Amino acid sequence: ASEQFALCTRSTGIAVHSLPETFHQRPGKQKLSEEDSKFTLSSNCCRATLYEGSTSFEYALDSKTVVFGIRPNLFRAPTDNDAVKLKQNGDQFNDPSKPLGNWLRLGLDCVCLDEVVTSGSLSSSSITSNATIYGQPGKQSYPGIALAEKLLSSVGEEELNRKVHLGSYKQTIKIDDKGIMYVEVLFDLNESLTDLPRVGIELAVPSELKEMMFFADGPGENYSDRSYSSHAGVYEGSISDSSTYVVPQEQSNRMNMRWLVLAEPNGRGKLQVPKFSEDIKSTFRGAVSDRQGAMIASTSDEMPQFTVSRHTDVSLFSARHVKELKDDQDRIFIRIDAAQRGLGSGSCGPQTLDRYKVNGGEYS
């Protein structure tokens, strides 16, 4: 028998460490500069760069980029419970019991940020961006995906060639005196939105960071309505080169992330879960102290969910078979969610229960 307890932390968001430097750096002086519509936060050898009018940034150690960009993410590659994307004639595009058709009508597969206002604060060593989130229905095309093709042919151009107002987005990045970057995000989505796939962010790291260790529910994938067989623990693994399902779909989610480490192989064996002593902090540092990579840690009272993949959700949705997937050669994608819809059993039984659905409102 086992029992698990919820652990809370103090603030909201995630912290990004450049390994191993931010574990060994002495405190330095934080700087904020603005030049040619570009904001730069720096401390020691680490810096975060963001262009005015954008929320996407880069986090770098010296000249090496550790994190590429960040974007709001409201879409997931559908499972058959969401709707069977390859079903002949795509006749589930208008089925009220299948949410995928509505996700595409809202343009959740291609969201954009508009009316972006960016400001920097030297006193708090931070850069804040406020923006409006829009969906762009019909912006993406999916040749060979029956449901998407049926939707495009059945819905008028006027409905597709428009931007759908979804809500507002606020993002604040900070950097501390050791070069650790903190990212805080707030979504305020329209209350009229119901049964969304997810609310979260997606960022990318270099493809060399192919080894993984995490403190979350595991070891296998788990979701809000598929979690009783998963337990909080520290697990290690490597980034899958492709989909684990014949028909690519949502996969590999883990609930209740405390931290995630992605590292380069160093020729001396894979990342190993440390044998924890009473001094857990020192034991963990010893396990990653010689690794180049990134650590993403939750600083939220509500622990987020995460997925690590070589594919975006749009790439997974676009593929009819695992053999059609092409791994991104330069990036590994990390999706961090405040909420994600449960899986349900809608392909052959009841849909996701209401308590596992995601609706409009505030998320951070």
Residue, then its C-alpha position, 0 to 999 in steps of 0.5 A: a500500500s502507498e499514500q501520496f501527499a500534495l506538496c505546495t511551493r510559494s509562487t507561480g510559474i517555472a524556473v529554468h536552470s542552465l546546467p551545471e552552471t547555475f548550481h555553481q555560480r556565485p551571485g552576480k549582478q542582474k542587468l537589463s538593457e534595451e536596444d533596437s527594440k530588443f530587451t536583454l536580461s542578464s546575470n553571470c554568464c546567462r541571459a534572456t533575450l526578448y524582442e518588443g512586440s513578441t512574447s518569444f524569447e531565448y535563454a542562453l549560456d554564453s553563446k549557447t542557446v538553452v531554451f528557444g522561444i515560448r508560445p501559448n498552447l491550447f491544442r493537442a493531437p487528438t486521440d480517437n476519444d476526441a474524434v477519429k481523425l481518419k474515419q472514412n468521410g470524416d463524418q465526426f467533424n460535426d458530432p457534438s459528442k466529439p470535441l475535435g471539430n470544435w477545436l478546429r473551428l476555434g483555430l486552437d491548432c494555430v493560435c497567435l498573439d496580437e496587440v502585444v505590449t512589452s515593458g522592462s523593469l530594472s528594479s525587479s529584473s523582469i520583462t513583462s508582455n501583455a497580449t490578446i490570444y486569437g485562434q486562426p481556423g483553417k490556417q493549417s491544412y491537413p492533407g489526408i486527414a479525413l475529418a479536417e478535410k471534411l470540415l474545411s469543405s463543409v464550412g464557409e470561407e467566411e467562418l474560416n478566414r477570420k480570427v477568433h478572440l480567445g482571451s488574454y495572455k500575460q507573461t513575465i520573465k525574470i532572472d536572478d543573481k545566479g542566472i536562473m530564469y523564472v517564467e510566469v504566465l497568466f491566461d484569462l480565457n473567455e468564459s464562453l469557451t468549453d471543453l478545451p484540449r489544454v491550457g499551457i505553453e510550449l518551449a523548445v531545447p536543443s536536440e542534443l538534450k536527449e536524456m531525461m530525468f524527472f520528479a513527477d507522477g510516473p513512470g508511464e504516461n498519465y492524465s487527470d482521469r488515468s492517474y491512479s496507477s501512477h506514483a510520484g517519484v524520480y524517473e529517468g529515460s531518453i527522448s523517444d525518437s517517434s510516436t509510440y502509437v501507430v496512428p500518432q496522437e496525444q501521448s507521454n503526459r505526466m502529471n504533477m511535475r516538480w522538476l524536469v532535467l534534460a541533458e546531453p549524453n556525456g559518454r559515461g553512462k546515462l542519467q541515473v536516478p540518485k540514491f537519495s540520502e538524507d541530504i536530498k538536495s546535495t544528492f540530486r546536485g551530484a547526479v547532474s553536476d557534470r551534465q550540460g543541459a537544462m532543468i525546468a522546475s515548478t514554482s507553482d502551488e498547482m503542480p503542472q503537467f508536462t510532455v517531452s517530444r520530438h514533434t509538435d501537436v500539429s505534426l502529430f495530428s498531420a500524420r496518418h501513420v507513425k512512418e509519416l512522422k519526421d523527427d525535428q533535427d534541431r529541437i526537442f519540444i516541452r509542453i507544460d500545462a496548467a490543465q489538460r482535458g482527460l482522455g475519457s472513452g469516447s471512441c467506444g463509450p462515455q465521453t470525458l467526465d465534466r470534472y476532467k474537462v477544461n473550460g474558459g477562465e484564469y490559468s497560471 
